[in-house]
C-alpha cells in the first residue's frame, strides 16, 4: 500500500521553504508589482508578434489621410447596441486658414472591425510568412492612433517601435550584466592591482555625465551603417555606463563573502576559482542582481528614447518610440496633432511598470525581513 503524504503544518512551511519560494510568497503580496509584471508581459507579447497585431504596413502611406486624428471605436448607433465594434468613415476638407486637412465623422459609412483578418503579407521575425492580422476592416481604414505627416498608421508604427525600444532595454541590460559580473567578480575576488585598475575605470565612467557621453558616442556612429548595426551600436553605447554600477555591487558582495566557510571549503577541495565565483558566490546574491537589473532596464529605455528624440539614436527606416516622438518636436504640430505624443505615454507606462516590478522584487529579495 502507498503511504499517504502527511500535510506539513502551516507554521512549519516557512522554515521548510527555499529562498525562492519565500521570495515568490512575498512578491505575490505586492499588488502593484503583480500588476506591473502583467502589463509588461502584455507589452512584450505584442512587441514579439508586432507583425500580427499591427493592422497595416508601417511604411504604407495614405495620402488622403495625412494628420488624420484617432478614430473612436463604437458599440452603439441609432439602431442600438452592437456586439461587433465598428468605426465611422471620415471626410477630409482643407482648412482655408491653416491649409491643413480637417476631418469630420461620416456617419453614413460604418466599418465593422473584424478579428483575425487577412490583409497585407508579412514575415514574422523575418522568417515565417503570413497575412493574418489581429484586427482590421473591410473596404475602409481604421486609424486608432491617427496618422503622421506622411499618412502612415501610427498604431502600427507604435507597435513596431515597441519591439526596438523594449528589446534595447533587455539586450543592454544583458550586456551590462555580463560585464558587471565579470569585472566586478575579478575586482572583488582577486583584489590587488586588478581591483585598483577596475575601480578607477568605474569611477571615471561614473564621473562623466551620462547623456553627454551617450550623445558623443552616438554621434560617432558612421552615417552609412544599416539599421541593424545602429541598433547594436546604440545598445552597446547604453551598456558602457550601465555595467559600472552593477560591477560595484558584485565587488562589494564578493568582498563580503569570499572569506566565508563555504568558500574556504571549496578552495580546499580543489575547486577552480572561476567555478567558485560562478557556482558558489554569484548565486548567493543572485536575487539582488535580478532586482538591480530590473530597475536598470527603464534607464536603458529612457536613454534610447532621448537619443532617438534628439536624432542621434535609431535612424529611419527603423522606428522606436523615441524616433516617433521626434515628429512632435514642433510645438505648433503638437498643438494641432496631439496624438503624435502617444509614444511618450507608452514610455511613461513602461517605465512606471518596471519600477513597480522592481519595487516588488526588491521587497521580496529579502524574504526573511
Secondary structure as UniProt FT lines:
FT   HELIX           10..16
FT   HELIX           19..28
FT   HELIX           31..48
FT   HELIX           50..53
FT   TURN            58..59
FT   HELIX           63..65
FT   TURN            66..67
FT   STRAND          74..77
FT   TURN            78..79
FT   STRAND          80..94
FT   TURN            96..98
FT   STRAND          101..124
FT   TURN            125..127
FT   STRAND          128..137
FT   TURN            144..145
FT   TURN            149..150
FT   HELIX           154..190
FT   HELIX           192..207
FT   HELIX           210..219
FT   TURN            223..224
FT   HELIX           227..257
FT   TURN            258..259
FT   HELIX           261..268
FT   TURN            269..270
FT   HELIX           273..275
FT   HELIX           276..281
FT   HELIX           282..285
FT   HELIX           286..309
FT   TURN            310..311
FT   TURN            316..317
FT   HELIX           321..325
FT   HELIX           326..328
FT   HELIX           331..336
FT   HELIX           338..341
FT   HELIX           342..364
FT   TURN            367..368
//
